[in-house]
Amino acid sequence: ALALFYDYRNLTPIGPEGDQMARGLADRLIHLDLLPQATELLKHQVDNRLQGFAKSQVATDLAAVYILDHKPDEALQTIWNSRITQLPAELNHQRRIIEAISLAELGRFDHAMDMLEFDTSKDAAKVRTEIYWRKGDYRNAAVQAKVNLPAPAASFEPAEAGEILRASLAMSLSGDRAGAVAMARPYGAAMGKSAYAEAFKIVTSNEVPAAQRLTAAVAAVRGSSPFDKLIRDLRTNVATVSTPNLATMQNAATGPTDGNPGIVNPKPTATATPATTRNATITRRPVAKTTPRPKQANQRSAQNTRRSIQAPKDPPVIGGR
């Protein structure tokens, strides 16, 4: 299907219909785990077919696929190269999360945390949890992991079970054994059916786990990074952002910027002119008359006062002229 598309891509309709066709094909390639082919297709759309909001939207999707393909540097460049003003707040949020994930994957943890400084969303908490895990700050990792704990249920999706295990292990490693043991009551039965059953049992046991068993649990947590599911959820949300209308664009002009929701672009305020100033009569100051300097008939001298260089004199008059 991809070969056929490239053979006849010049016949692709111009406009939203053709762009939607290309993105639909990219989704199928991603579903088949053909990520390099999907990024190539989306990159062609961004570089050659799209402008403005549509370009930023598809570029956000492209950056997300780059992260899935373990290319955070290219994801970062894609976000930076597609920045424009007056994007919807929802799309700015998604771009900010993707940029923070890219920075975290590149080991630039401090920069990633700066990106999320004013972001209180659950997506930002997931990114912070992973960053604290990689830095070995288990106390803060536990605090952030609790934000995304799912409600107790009969069973959990793999990603949800991974979040529960990460929170429990963070509590245990930070010295909060009581908190780790307490996790068994609401989540024990459902976690016993998950792929992390053994690791969860070790972490939430009343007995202090042995170092070897705890190491195995840590290895299981590291294999349950939240980025993959988070990125896939973001891709779904990116596709649902609609083209901004005039009111949205005006609000975005003075709202959060792409980089940080805590920074705003203030509206320029006009300074009112008092009525007395507007109606005041303009009085012209009299211009002083100057007396012209007498001209010299046969000689012109000028002097550069800075360098004390005298200009050459006029040539002598020949023939009485």
Secondary structure, DSSP 8 states (H G I E B T S, - for coil): -HHHHHHTGGGS-SSHHHHHHHHHHHHHHHHTT-HHHHHHHHHHHHHHT--HHHHHHHHHHHHHHHHHTT-HHHHHHHHHHT--SS--HHHHHHHHHHHHHHHHHTT-HHHHHHHTTT--SHHHHHHHHHHHHHHT-HHHHHHHHHHT-----S---HHHHHHHHHHHHHHHHTT-HHHHHHTHHHHHHHHTTSTTHHHHHHHT-SS---HHHHHHHHHHHHTT-THHHHHHHHHHHHHH-----HHHHHHHHSSB-SS-TT-B----------HHHHH-----------------SS----EETTTTEE--------TT-
